[in-house]
Amino acid sequence: MGSITKCLFPAAGLGTRFLPATKEIPKEMLPLIDRPIIHYGVEEAVNSGCSDVVFVTGRGKRAIEDYFDRSIELENILLERGQKELYDMVVAVSEMARFAYVRQSEPLGLGHAVLCGEQFCESGFFGVILPDDVMIADTPVLRQLVELHERLGGSVVALEEVSPGEVSRYGIARVEPQEDGVYRILDLIEKPSLNEAPSRLAVVGRYLLSPRIFHHLHNLRPGSGGELQLTDAIKSLLGEEVVWGLRYNGLRLDCGTKEGWFKATVTMALENGTLREALFSLLRQRGLMDV
Ligand code: G1P
């Protein structure tokens, strides 16, 4: 039992919900205020103790590699112009962690994406962050999973109670309460109908997984939507190792849809003095706000 140092980011999805914006730009690189969406996830991994970040990418995702790499030409120009603060900001991005990339050549599902990272993550427990879910939390959500793992061992998934209308969008857990906010996972069903759903506790974008998961990923058969599902591999892992569910403390901003991304942008703007004022002043001008 110990801390984790590696975090895997599945980032091979086509981003069709954001077309045409994502025709040439990966959806993970769409901005949330002043940083690409994926930057927030990497920051969370680093603040949770990870020093190695593995991106599972695909065609058209090179902008992610360039973003987390040095940008010598830009750095030199900023230095020549004496813009030291911007220079430091740009260099800091490339120094957040050690970055590695592996390609998922076919879109066979989230389970397959994680399996693509096997060579980097097979040596110990590792984190998985789905970058569409940006988490705002005092203690980074992945760190909360790590702390539970350090205390109780085993794998950990982040849980959130969703509305009945939403259960069919998530992996849903059957659980046994263990302690406040902590559950032992007894079963998992990927995208169940409301009738099939064993609870309203959904697995959301953060996992801390045992390396034994790779054995189960290798033996997977297509599941929901004909894809190789991470949920099914975790369900199979339950047969040999304990998996905990943690109702995390924090706010999830789902940037996977246009509406979610817009709400996330406004939520973040409200946290920023200048942008908050700009938003309020616009609403006043439009007669949508009185004070
Ligand atoms: C994936 C997982 C699902 C999980 C969800 C969280 O689904 O398969 O179990 O609940 O992420 O966002 P996707 O959103 O890729 O369809």
Boltz pocket constraint, residues with backbone or C-beta under 6 A from the ligand:
constraints:
  - pocket:
      binder: B
      contacts: [[A, 110], [A, 130], [A, 133], [A, 169], [A, 170], [A, 171], [A, 172], [A, 190], [A, 191], [A, 202], [A, 203], [A, 204], [A, 205], [A, 229], [A, 230], [A, 231]]
      max_distance: 6.0
